[in-house]
Amino acid sequence: MKPPMRPFLLALLLLLPLPAAADVIWLKNGDRLTGEVQANEKSLILTFPFGGEVEIPRSAVKRWRARQASAPKLSNKGINLALLAPDDEKWHLTGSGDINLKIKDSTNRTNSLSTKGKLELENPDWRSGLEGEYEYDTSNGITTDHHYRLKPRVDYFITDRWYWRGTIDYQRDLQEPVYLEVDYNTGPGYRVWKESKKKLEFLLLGGLREAYWRANPTFYRLFNSDHVAYPTMSLAWDYQHRIEDTRFELFSSGEYIHYLSQPAEYLTYERTVDGELGMRYYISDNLRLSWSANLTWDDIYVDYQGDSRNINGREWRQLLSLGVSF
């Protein structure tokens, strides 16, 4: 028997008050100011709703949040969760989801279904997020790709621009011999832009990539084990920019991974690039169409019993997606 929905719905309604209509600045001395913010490299210029303005040096700012943009809204419009904190320290929730279905007729008939989702919860000091991905591909009725991915993360804001991130990237493959990859990373991030219409962030992370495989004679000869761990350094980015007075939004995200050491004598991982670049069109405030070009590239060398060759695991994909955001 399913539990009654009424208490759940009442609790949900209590959590969702009307979103704030002004920019908010939290100062290091505990004060909270609202109005319209114009940001530059050294300061924030705050114009009060009742007139007048004040220039606040960034050194005095703990955190600030831009108000919702007028329609069409940027994809991180979000809602405030009133019951989780006092009014001046509310948690802010944003989310999005996209689905892509591609059918291609050629020599092979290929069907591809993929979905992506993202949730983000933040307050002036913390930001946590969860990204998920699922993909299922067939060719002539035979499964060629079947995997899912989960990526939780937590950020702590040291200043208005600098923060520290801890993240786990869990990738499970239901088709390939390498059935599990887990990345553990931590490091600093820097927010270049933080405005209602654009954002740009960079991260420098250090960590470990672990890979596990099913019973496979080739992998056992190379590693003499059923798993391997690579220490890594990576550069990641997240870009989003709504074109002025239009319903179009540019976006890009991804990471460049460099492998610091090689645990296998015969197999060398040089680098991995995983990124996307695309554009969104907002049909309404919450419904969108997206096009993106995606690159996944593993640069690998094999040198075994005098046979040396490069395994260029490069894959380009173009996706057309329908999604929602709040």
N, C-alpha and C positions, 0 to 999 in steps of 0.2 A: 504494500500500500504506500502510495506516494505521500510525503509529508505535506501539510497544508501550505499554500503559497502566501496566504495573507500576511502572516508575521514577517516573512522575508521581504515582501513588497513594501510594507510599512517601514521597515528598517532601511531599505534602499532609498525610499523617498526622503527620509530624514537626513540621509547622507548627501543629498544632492540639492543644495540651495542654489539660488541664482548666481551665475558667475560674476566676478568683480568687473567693473567697467572702467577702471583706471589703472595706470601703472603704479606699482608699489615698491618703495625703497625701504630696506631694513638697514639701519645704521649700527655700527659696532657698539655704540653707547646704549643700545636698546630702543631707541626711538624708531617710529614707523611713519613714513611720509607717503602721501598719495597725490597724484596729479598726472601730468604728461611729461615724459622723460625724453630728452634728446641726449644721446650718448656720444662721447668722443673718447680719445685714448686716455686722457688724464682726468676727466671729470664727467659728472652727470648734471645736466641742467634741468631742473624740475620747475614746471609751470603749474601753479596752484589753480584749482577749479574756480576760485573766487578772485583770481588776478594776482599778478606779481610772480616773480621767479627767484630761484636761488641756485647757485652753482655749488655742487658738492664734490670735493675731491674723491677719487676712487679709493684712496687710502682710508677714508672714513666709512666706506660702504661695506657692509657685511654681505648683502645679496640684494638683487632687485629683480622684479618680474614685470614683463611687458603685458599690457592689457590685451584682450582679444582684438584681432584686426577686424575691420569691417568686412562684410561678405564680398567675395568668397574668402573664408577664413583659412589661415594657415593650418596645416594638418595637425598641429599640436594645440588646437583650441582648448580642449580640456574642461574639467569641472573641478570644483573645490569640494573636499570632503570635510564637512564642518565639524563632525563629532570626534575627529581624531586628534584635534589640537585646538588651542585657543584661537580666537579670530585672527590675530596677527601672525600666527604660525601655522596656517592651514596647510594640509597636504593637498597637492594638486595632481589630478589623475588625467592622463591622456592615453589614447590608444588608436590603433588602426589595424585593418585587415584587408588582404588582397587575395583574389583567386585568379588563376590563369589556366585556361584550357586551350591547348594548341593541337590541331589536327592537320597533318601534312601528308598529302598523297604524292608519292614518287615511286621509285622502284620498290621501296618498302613503305608500308602504311604505318605511320608512327603516331601514337596518341600520347599526350603529355598532360598530366594534371598536377598543378602545384599550388600550394597555399602558403601565405605568410601572415604572421600576426605580430603585434608589438604592443606592450603595455609599459607605461612609465609613471612612477609615483614620486613626487618630490615635495620638499619643504625648503625653507631657506638654508638648511645645513646639509641635507641628505637628498640623494636622488637614487632610486632603485628602478630597475627595468627588467623585462623579460621579453626575449624575442624567440619566435618559433617558426619552423619551416617544415613542410611535408611535400615530398615529390614522388610521383609514381609514373613511370614511362613504360610503354610497350611498343614492340615492333613486330608486325605480322603475328600478333597474338602472343608473343613471347615477352615476358618481363625483362627489360633491360636496365632499369634503374628503380630502386625503391629504398628511400631513406627518409629520416627525419632528423631535425636539429633543434636543440634547446640552448639558449644562451642567457642565463641570469647574470646580472651585474649590480654592483653597488658603488656609488660615488659619494665621497665626502668633500664638501667645498671648504677649502682652506681660505680662499679669498673669493671675491666676486667673480674672478676669471679662472683661478687655479683650483684644481680639485685632484683627488687621488681615487683611482678606480681599482676595484677587484672584480674579476670576472671569470666565469667558467664557460667553455664552449663544448657542448656535448653533442657528438654527431654519431648516429647509429645507422649503419648500412645493412639492409636486410637481403642484399644481393651479392655483394663483393666479398672476396676472402678477408679483406681488412674490414671487420664488422664494427669496430668501435674506435673513434678518435676523441680524446679529451684534452682540451687546452686549459691550462691554469695560468692566468696572467694578472699582473698588478703593475701599477705605475702611474705617473702624473699625466694629467690632461689640462689643456688650455683652451678656453673659450675666446675665440677671436671676435665673433659677432654674437650678440644676444639681443635681438630685437623682435618685434612682432611680425616682421616680414622676412627676416633672414637669420640664419645661424650658421656658424662655422666653428668646428672644434677639431683639435688634433690631440693625439695621445701617443706616448712613447711607453711601451709595455715590455716587461721582461717576464719570462715564465718557462713553462715546460709543456711539450706536446707528447702525449702518450698514445700509442697505437697498439691495438690488439687484433689478432687474426685467428681464423679457424685453422684446423689442421691442414697444413700446406707444406709439402717437402721443400719447395723453393725458398720459402721464408725461413724455414728452420736451418737450411744450409747457410743463408745469409746472416742470420742473427743468433742462431743456436738458442732460441727462446720462442715463446708464444706472444711476446710483446716487446716493445722498445720505447725508450724515452729520449726526446731531443730537447735540450735547452735552447730557447729562442729569444730573439729580440724582435719587436714588431713596431711599425708605425701605422697608426689607424687615423681615419678621418671621417667626418660626418658633416655634410653640406646640404643646405636647404635654402632656397631663395625664391620668393614669390615675385613675379614680374609685375611692376607697378601698373595699377589700374586694369589688370587683366585677371582671367581665371587660370592662368598658367603658372606652374611652379617647377623650377629646376631642382634636381637633387642628385647627390652622389654620396656613396659611402663605401668603405672597404678597408683592407689592411694589406701591408707588405710585411712578410715574415722572413727573417734571416735566421738560419740554423747555425748555432754557435759551435757545436761539436758533432762528430759523426760516430755513433756507437757501432756501426757495421763497417767491416773492413772493405767490403766489396760494393757497397751501395752508399752513394753520397747525395744528400739532399742539400741543394744550394739555397733555394728560395721558394716561397709560395706567394702568389698574388691572388687575392680574392676581392673583386670590387664590382660596382655597378654605377652606371651613369644614365640618367633618364629625365623625363618630363611628365608632369601630371596636369590634367585638365579637370577642374572642379565643375561637375554638372550642377551641383548644389553645394550648400555649405558642408555637407557630410559625405556626398557621393562623388567618386572620382574615377577617371580613366587614366591609366599610366602606360607609358612605353619606356622600356629600359634595355640597355645593352649590358650584358653580364660577362665578365671574364673570370675564369678559374684556371690558374696556371701553376703546376708543380714542376720545377726545374730539377731533374734527377739524373745522375750519372751512375752507370753500372760498369764495374771493372772486375771481371771474373774469369780466371784462367786464361788471361791474355786477350779476352774479348772485351773491348771498351766501347761503350756507346751511350748516347744521350737518350733518355726517355722523356720526350717532350709532351707532358700531359697537359696540353692547352685546350681549353674549350670555350668557344664564344657562343653566346645565346642571346636572342632578342625575345623579349616578353611583352605581351599586351595584356593588361590586367584591368579588372574591375574591382574597386575597393571602397571601403567606408572608413571614416575617421571621426573621432570626437575629442 
